[in-house]
Amino acid sequence: MNNKAIVDLGIERATISVVLHATEDYEKVKSNIIKVFNLTSNKFEESYTMGHWGNEICLLNLSVDHIEAGQLIRRIYEMLDQVLGSA
């Protein structure tokens, strides 16, 4: 699928959600999400909860709007092509 067709899909918003355990390096995960998906948005929403054994769990969300949402979908397609193309 060409890049223009993906951007013009009418996607208004996309959200990346990640569940992190207390042993994870939250800042490293955030920076890798931005790097891997080539994003400019970096305003993550964090909410915290407790796991069954009392361990802290972070629910991390990053929402991107229209143009960047289309770019995110394009990047995911490119990554899938690379993985599936080598299978």
N, CA, C and O atoms as CSV, one atom per row, in Angstrom:
chain,resi,resn,atom,element,x,y,z
A,1,MET,N,N,0.852,-1.170,0.000
A,1,MET,CA,C,0.000,0.000,0.000
A,1,MET,C,C,0.892,1.225,0.000
A,1,MET,O,O,1.868,1.292,0.747
A,2,ASN,N,N,0.551,2.209,-0.851
A,2,ASN,CA,C,1.426,3.378,-0.906
A,2,ASN,C,C,1.185,4.294,0.285
A,2,ASN,O,O,0.133,4.247,0.922
A,3,ASN,N,N,2.183,5.132,0.576
A,3,ASN,CA,C,2.154,5.965,1.779
A,3,ASN,C,C,0.993,6.947,1.782
A,3,ASN,O,O,0.376,7.159,2.826
A,4,LYS,N,N,0.678,7.555,0.634
A,4,LYS,CA,C,-0.408,8.523,0.569
A,4,LYS,C,C,-1.731,7.864,0.917
A,4,LYS,O,O,-2.538,8.450,1.638
A,5,ALA,N,N,-1.966,6.667,0.424
A,5,ALA,CA,C,-3.219,5.967,0.709
A,5,ALA,C,C,-3.365,5.702,2.198
A,5,ALA,O,O,-4.472,5.786,2.730
A,6,ILE,N,N,-2.296,5.392,2.864
A,6,ILE,CA,C,-2.365,5.116,4.302
A,6,ILE,C,C,-2.663,6.391,5.073
A,6,ILE,O,O,-3.508,6.379,5.968
A,7,VAL,N,N,-1.991,7.492,4.749
A,7,VAL,CA,C,-2.214,8.751,5.448
A,7,VAL,C,C,-3.640,9.238,5.208
A,7,VAL,O,O,-4.232,9.843,6.103
A,8,ASP,N,N,-4.211,8.992,4.026
A,8,ASP,CA,C,-5.537,9.479,3.676
A,8,ASP,C,C,-6.659,8.530,4.083
A,8,ASP,O,O,-7.772,8.655,3.572
A,9,LEU,N,N,-6.407,7.598,4.974
A,9,LEU,CA,C,-7.444,6.673,5.408
A,9,LEU,C,C,-8.495,7.337,6.295
A,9,LEU,O,O,-9.507,6.715,6.618
A,10,GLY,N,N,-8.278,8.555,6.683
A,10,GLY,CA,C,-9.220,9.248,7.542
A,10,GLY,C,C,-9.029,8.906,9.008
A,10,GLY,O,O,-9.957,9.052,9.804
A,11,ILE,N,N,-7.859,8.459,9.368
A,11,ILE,CA,C,-7.570,8.125,10.763
A,11,ILE,C,C,-7.442,9.419,11.549
A,11,ILE,O,O,-6.616,10.273,11.228
A,12,GLU,N,N,-8.257,9.554,12.570
A,12,GLU,CA,C,-8.235,10.770,13.384
A,12,GLU,C,C,-7.293,10.648,14.576
A,12,GLU,O,O,-6.706,11.639,15.010
A,13,ARG,N,N,-7.148,9.447,15.102
A,13,ARG,CA,C,-6.327,9.266,16.297
A,13,ARG,C,C,-5.889,7.812,16.391
A,13,ARG,O,O,-6.622,6.902,16.002
A,14,ALA,N,N,-4.695,7.607,16.907
A,14,ALA,CA,C,-4.179,6.267,17.198
A,14,ALA,C,C,-3.552,6.322,18.584
A,14,ALA,O,O,-2.997,7.343,18.989
A,15,THR,N,N,-3.649,5.217,19.297
A,15,THR,CA,C,-3.091,5.156,20.647
A,15,THR,C,C,-2.219,3.925,20.785
A,15,THR,O,O,-2.610,2.822,20.406
A,16,ILE,N,N,-1.036,4.128,21.331
A,16,ILE,CA,C,-0.133,3.036,21.672
A,16,ILE,C,C,-0.264,2.839,23.174
A,16,ILE,O,O,-0.084,3.780,23.946
A,17,SER,N,N,-0.579,1.619,23.589
A,17,SER,CA,C,-0.732,1.310,25.012
A,17,SER,C,C,0.236,0.215,25.412
A,17,SER,O,O,0.410,-0.773,24.700
A,18,VAL,N,N,0.868,0.408,26.572
A,18,VAL,CA,C,1.856,-0.540,27.058
A,18,VAL,C,C,1.634,-0.747,28.558
A,18,VAL,O,O,1.336,0.199,29.287
A,19,VAL,N,N,1.782,-1.975,29.000
A,19,VAL,CA,C,1.724,-2.297,30.426
A,19,VAL,C,C,3.152,-2.557,30.890
A,19,VAL,O,O,3.847,-3.412,30.341
A,20,LEU,N,N,3.587,-1.804,31.915
A,20,LEU,CA,C,4.953,-1.924,32.411
A,20,LEU,C,C,4.952,-2.370,33.871
A,20,LEU,O,O,4.190,-1.863,34.695
A,21,HIS,N,N,5.802,-3.307,34.161
A,21,HIS,CA,C,5.978,-3.741,35.546
A,21,HIS,C,C,7.037,-2.868,36.212
A,21,HIS,O,O,7.802,-2.188,35.527
A,22,ALA,N,N,7.082,-2.883,37.513
A,22,ALA,CA,C,7.980,-2.019,38.282
A,22,ALA,C,C,9.443,-2.204,37.903
A,22,ALA,O,O,10.242,-1.284,38.078
A,23,THR,N,N,9.809,-3.370,37.390
A,23,THR,CA,C,11.204,-3.643,37.040
A,23,THR,C,C,11.615,-3.009,35.707
A,23,THR,O,O,12.799,-2.996,35.367
A,24,GLU,N,N,10.649,-2.486,34.955
A,24,GLU,CA,C,10.957,-1.879,33.652
A,24,GLU,C,C,11.520,-0.476,33.837
A,24,GLU,O,O,11.213,0.206,34.815
A,25,ASP,N,N,12.342,-0.056,32.890
A,25,ASP,CA,C,12.848,1.316,32.856
A,25,ASP,C,C,11.861,2.134,32.023
A,25,ASP,O,O,11.918,2.110,30.794
A,26,TYR,N,N,10.960,2.857,32.685
A,26,TYR,CA,C,9.875,3.560,32.006
A,26,TYR,C,C,10.389,4.543,30.960
A,26,TYR,O,O,9.854,4.603,29.852
A,27,GLU,N,N,11.415,5.309,31.297
A,27,GLU,CA,C,11.943,6.309,30.359
A,27,GLU,C,C,12.550,5.651,29.124
A,27,GLU,O,O,12.424,6.167,28.014
A,28,LYS,N,N,13.199,4.528,29.317
A,28,LYS,CA,C,13.787,3.804,28.189
A,28,LYS,C,C,12.688,3.266,27.261
A,28,LYS,O,O,12.822,3.327,26.039
A,29,VAL,N,N,11.618,2.748,27.836
A,29,VAL,CA,C,10.504,2.250,27.039
A,29,VAL,C,C,9.882,3.395,26.244
A,29,VAL,O,O,9.607,3.243,25.054
A,30,LYS,N,N,9.659,4.536,26.890
A,30,LYS,CA,C,9.081,5.691,26.213
A,30,LYS,C,C,9.949,6.135,25.041
A,30,LYS,O,O,9.447,6.342,23.936
A,31,SER,N,N,11.240,6.282,25.279
A,31,SER,CA,C,12.126,6.753,24.212
A,31,SER,C,C,12.211,5.743,23.073
A,31,SER,O,O,12.330,6.137,21.912
A,32,ASN,N,N,12.152,4.460,23.381
A,32,ASN,CA,C,12.182,3.451,22.320
A,32,ASN,C,C,10.899,3.441,21.500
A,32,ASN,O,O,10.944,3.207,20.292
A,33,ILE,N,N,9.760,3.690,22.134
A,33,ILE,CA,C,8.507,3.785,21.381
A,33,ILE,C,C,8.596,4.939,20.392
A,33,ILE,O,O,8.249,4.785,19.221
A,34,ILE,N,N,9.060,6.088,20.858
A,34,ILE,CA,C,9.190,7.260,19.990
A,34,ILE,C,C,10.172,6.979,18.854
A,34,ILE,O,O,9.917,7.331,17.702
A,35,LYS,N,N,11.281,6.352,19.184
A,35,LYS,CA,C,12.319,6.061,18.189
A,35,LYS,C,C,11.852,5.025,17.165
A,35,LYS,O,O,11.974,5.252,15.961
A,36,VAL,N,N,11.325,3.901,17.627
A,36,VAL,CA,C,10.933,2.806,16.733
A,36,VAL,C,C,9.830,3.237,15.776
A,36,VAL,O,O,9.855,2.889,14.596
A,37,PHE,N,N,8.857,3.999,16.290
A,37,PHE,CA,C,7.735,4.410,15.456
A,37,PHE,C,C,7.936,5.785,14.826
A,37,PHE,O,O,7.034,6.302,14.167
A,38,ASN,N,N,9.107,6.378,15.024
A,38,ASN,CA,C,9.477,7.647,14.400
A,38,ASN,C,C,8.434,8.731,14.688
A,38,ASN,O,O,7.932,9.372,13.764
A,39,LEU,N,N,8.110,8.931,15.962
A,39,LEU,CA,C,7.079,9.874,16.372
A,39,LEU,C,C,7.684,11.170,16.880
A,39,LEU,O,O,8.816,11.192,17.363
A,40,THR,N,N,6.924,12.247,16.768
A,40,THR,CA,C,7.334,13.512,17.385
A,40,THR,C,C,6.582,13.734,18.688
A,40,THR,O,O,7.064,14.450,19.565
A,41,SER,N,N,5.411,13.133,18.827
A,41,SER,CA,C,4.647,13.247,20.073
A,41,SER,C,C,5.385,12.521,21.188
A,41,SER,O,O,5.949,11.446,20.986
A,42,ASN,N,N,5.370,13.128,22.362
A,42,ASN,CA,C,6.032,12.485,23.496
A,42,ASN,C,C,5.279,12.712,24.803
A,42,ASN,O,O,5.861,12.597,25.882
A,43,LYS,N,N,4.004,13.031,24.713
A,43,LYS,CA,C,3.192,13.288,25.904
A,43,LYS,C,C,2.449,12.017,26.308
A,43,LYS,O,O,1.289,11.806,25.955
A,44,PHE,N,N,3.144,11.200,27.045
A,44,PHE,CA,C,2.581,9.943,27.514
A,44,PHE,C,C,1.667,10.192,28.712
A,44,PHE,O,O,1.953,11.034,29.563
A,45,GLU,N,N,0.582,9.458,28.764
A,45,GLU,CA,C,-0.265,9.445,29.946
A,45,GLU,C,C,0.122,8.208,30.746
A,45,GLU,O,O,0.219,7.108,30.203
A,46,GLU,N,N,0.339,8.399,32.028
A,46,GLU,CA,C,0.708,7.295,32.900
A,46,GLU,C,C,-0.341,7.144,33.988
A,46,GLU,O,O,-0.762,8.126,34.599
A,47,SER,N,N,-0.752,5.931,34.221
A,47,SER,CA,C,-1.593,5.652,35.381
A,47,SER,C,C,-1.011,4.426,36.068
A,47,SER,O,O,-0.454,3.535,35.427
A,48,TYR,N,N,-1.151,4.404,37.365
A,48,TYR,CA,C,-0.515,3.351,38.151
A,48,TYR,C,C,-1.563,2.538,38.888
A,48,TYR,O,O,-2.600,3.049,39.312
A,49,THR,N,N,-1.263,1.275,39.024
A,49,THR,CA,C,-2.117,0.366,39.765
A,49,THR,C,C,-1.218,-0.655,40.458
A,49,THR,O,O,-0.004,-0.664,40.258
A,50,MET,N,N,-1.806,-1.485,41.245
A,50,MET,CA,C,-1.039,-2.505,41.949
A,50,MET,C,C,-1.374,-3.875,41.375
A,50,MET,O,O,-2.530,-4.173,41.076
A,51,GLY,N,N,-0.357,-4.691,41.229
A,51,GLY,CA,C,-0.542,-6.056,40.776
A,51,GLY,C,C,-1.041,-6.943,41.906
A,51,GLY,O,O,-1.175,-6.503,43.048
A,52,HIS,N,N,-1.307,-8.177,41.575
A,52,HIS,CA,C,-1.847,-9.138,42.534
A,52,HIS,C,C,-0.950,-9.287,43.767
A,52,HIS,O,O,-1.452,-9.438,44.881
A,53,TRP,N,N,0.347,-9.245,43.580
A,53,TRP,CA,C,1.295,-9.436,44.685
A,53,TRP,C,C,1.785,-8.114,45.258
A,53,TRP,O,O,2.783,-8.081,45.978
A,54,GLY,N,N,1.088,-7.024,44.943
A,54,GLY,CA,C,1.451,-5.724,45.498
A,54,GLY,C,C,2.508,-4.975,44.710
A,54,GLY,O,O,2.981,-3.925,45.144
A,55,ASN,N,N,2.879,-5.503,43.562
A,55,ASN,CA,C,3.883,-4.827,42.747
A,55,ASN,C,C,3.209,-3.718,41.933
A,55,ASN,O,O,2.059,-3.854,41.516
A,56,GLU,N,N,3.942,-2.620,41.712
A,56,GLU,CA,C,3.414,-1.499,40.953
A,56,GLU,C,C,3.383,-1.829,39.468
A,56,GLU,O,O,4.326,-2.406,38.927
A,57,ILE,N,N,2.296,-1.458,38.824
A,57,ILE,CA,C,2.146,-1.629,37.379
A,57,ILE,C,C,1.788,-0.270,36.798
A,57,ILE,O,O,0.921,0.430,37.321
A,58,CYS,N,N,2.463,0.100,35.711
A,58,CYS,CA,C,2.211,1.367,35.041
A,58,CYS,C,C,1.491,1.086,33.730
A,58,CYS,O,O,1.927,0.254,32.934
A,59,LEU,N,N,0.395,1.782,33.519
A,59,LEU,CA,C,-0.317,1.717,32.248
A,59,LEU,C,C,0.084,2.975,31.485
A,59,LEU,O,O,-0.222,4.091,31.905
A,60,LEU,N,N,0.766,2.786,30.370
A,60,LEU,CA,C,1.355,3.877,29.609
A,60,LEU,C,C,0.623,4.012,28.284
A,60,LEU,O,O,0.489,3.032,27.552
A,61,ASN,N,N,0.145,5.220,27.962
A,61,ASN,CA,C,-0.564,5.469,26.707
A,61,ASN,C,C,0.015,6.687,26.014
A,61,ASN,O,O,0.346,7.686,26.653
A,62,LEU,N,N,0.131,6.589,24.695
A,62,LEU,CA,C,0.535,7.721,23.871
A,62,LEU,C,C,-0.456,7.815,22.727
A,62,LEU,O,O,-0.571,6.893,21.920
A,63,SER,N,N,-1.175,8.934,22.658
A,63,SER,CA,C,-2.134,9.149,21.582
A,63,SER,C,C,-1.549,10.136,20.590
A,63,SER,O,O,-0.923,11.124,20.973
A,64,VAL,N,N,-1.757,9.859,19.315
A,64,VAL,CA,C,-1.302,10.748,18.249
A,64,VAL,C,C,-2.492,11.079,17.364
A,64,VAL,O,O,-3.400,10.266,17.188
A,65,ASP,N,N,-2.475,12.285,16.810
A,65,ASP,CA,C,-3.587,12.754,15.998
A,65,ASP,C,C,-3.329,12.573,14.506
A,65,ASP,O,O,-2.274,12.092,14.092
A,66,HIS,N,N,-4.284,12.958,13.739
A,66,HIS,CA,C,-4.453,12.761,12.302
A,66,HIS,C,C,-3.183,12.400,11.493
A,66,HIS,O,O,-3.000,11.234,11.142
A,67,ILE,N,N,-2.333,13.352,11.203
A,67,ILE,CA,C,-1.178,13.095,10.328
A,67,ILE,C,C,-0.229,12.106,10.966
A,67,ILE,O,O,0.210,11.157,10.315
A,68,GLU,N,N,0.092,12.313,12.224
A,68,GLU,CA,C,1.026,11.402,12.887
A,68,GLU,C,C,0.412,10.014,13.050
A,68,GLU,O,O,1.133,9.016,13.034
A,69,ALA,N,N,-0.904,9.938,13.205
A,69,ALA,CA,C,-1.583,8.638,13.276
A,69,ALA,C,C,-1.407,7.890,11.955
A,69,ALA,O,O,-1.139,6.688,11.955
A,70,GLY,N,N,-1.555,8.585,10.844
A,70,GLY,CA,C,-1.333,7.967,9.531
A,70,GLY,C,C,0.106,7.519,9.365
A,70,GLY,O,O,0.370,6.453,8.809
A,71,GLN,N,N,1.039,8.331,9.845
A,71,GLN,CA,C,2.453,7.966,9.770
A,71,GLN,C,C,2.745,6.748,10.634
A,71,GLN,O,O,3.556,5.901,10.259
A,72,LEU,N,N,2.091,6.654,11.786
A,72,LEU,CA,C,2.261,5.496,12.666
A,72,LEU,C,C,1.794,4.228,11.960
A,72,LEU,O,O,2.482,3.207,11.990
A,73,ILE,N,N,0.632,4.293,11.329
A,73,ILE,CA,C,0.119,3.131,10.600
A,73,ILE,C,C,1.073,2.755,9.468
A,73,ILE,O,O,1.332,1.574,9.237
A,74,ARG,N,N,1.590,3.751,8.770
A,74,ARG,CA,C,2.560,3.485,7.692
A,74,ARG,C,C,3.784,2.761,8.237
A,74,ARG,O,O,4.261,1.800,7.632
A,75,ARG,N,N,4.293,3.217,9.376
A,75,ARG,CA,C,5.483,2.596,9.985
A,75,ARG,C,C,5.191,1.155,10.394
A,75,ARG,O,O,6.033,0.276,10.211
A,76,ILE,N,N,4.014,0.911,10.941
A,76,ILE,CA,C,3.644,-0.458,11.318
A,76,ILE,C,C,3.584,-1.349,10.085
A,76,ILE,O,O,4.071,-2.479,10.117
A,77,TYR,N,N,2.991,-0.855,8.995
A,77,TYR,CA,C,2.954,-1.625,7.744
A,77,TYR,C,C,4.367,-1.931,7.239
A,77,TYR,O,O,4.653,-3.049,6.809
A,78,GLU,N,N,5.245,-0.926,7.297
A,78,GLU,CA,C,6.632,-1.130,6.850
A,78,GLU,C,C,7.313,-2.203,7.687
A,78,GLU,O,O,8.017,-3.059,7.151
A,79,MET,N,N,7.109,-2.161,8.990
A,79,MET,CA,C,7.729,-3.143,9.874
A,79,MET,C,C,7.177,-4.540,9.618
A,79,MET,O,O,7.922,-5.520,9.625
A,80,LEU,N,N,5.871,-4.626,9.394
A,80,LEU,CA,C,5.265,-5.924,9.083
A,80,LEU,C,C,5.792,-6.469,7.758
A,80,LEU,O,O,6.055,-7.666,7.642
A,81,ASP,N,N,5.949,-5.597,6.756
A,81,ASP,CA,C,6.514,-6.017,5.476
A,81,ASP,C,C,7.912,-6.602,5.658
A,81,ASP,O,O,8.249,-7.616,5.046
A,82,GLN,N,N,8.723,-5.964,6.499
A,82,GLN,CA,C,10.081,-6.446,6.746
A,82,GLN,C,C,10.056,-7.829,7.408
A,82,GLN,O,O,10.804,-8.727,7.021
A,83,VAL,N,N,9.199,-7.981,8.394
A,83,VAL,CA,C,9.123,-9.262,9.115
A,83,VAL,C,C,8.537,-10.355,8.229
A,83,VAL,O,O,9.092,-11.451,8.141
A,84,LEU,N,N,7.431,-10.064,7.581
A,84,LEU,CA,C,6.759,-11.060,6.756
A,84,LEU,C,C,7.513,-11.350,5.479
A,84,LEU,O,O,7.445,-12.457,4.945
A,85,GLY,N,N,8.238,-10.351,4.985
A,85,GLY,CA,C,9.019,-10.540,3.773
A,85,GLY,C,C,10.200,-11.462,3.988
A,85,GLY,O,O,10.674,-12.091,3.042
A,86,SER,N,N,10.686,-11.554,5.222
A,86,SER,CA,C,11.833,-12.404,5.527
A,86,SER,C,C,11.404,-13.768,6.060
A,86,SER,O,O,12.246,-14.620,6.346
A,87,ALA,N,N,10.099,-13.973,6.190
A,87,ALA,CA,C,9.614,-15.253,6.736
A,87,ALA,C,C,9.591,-16.338,5.685
A,87,ALA,O,O,9.212,-17.472,5.976
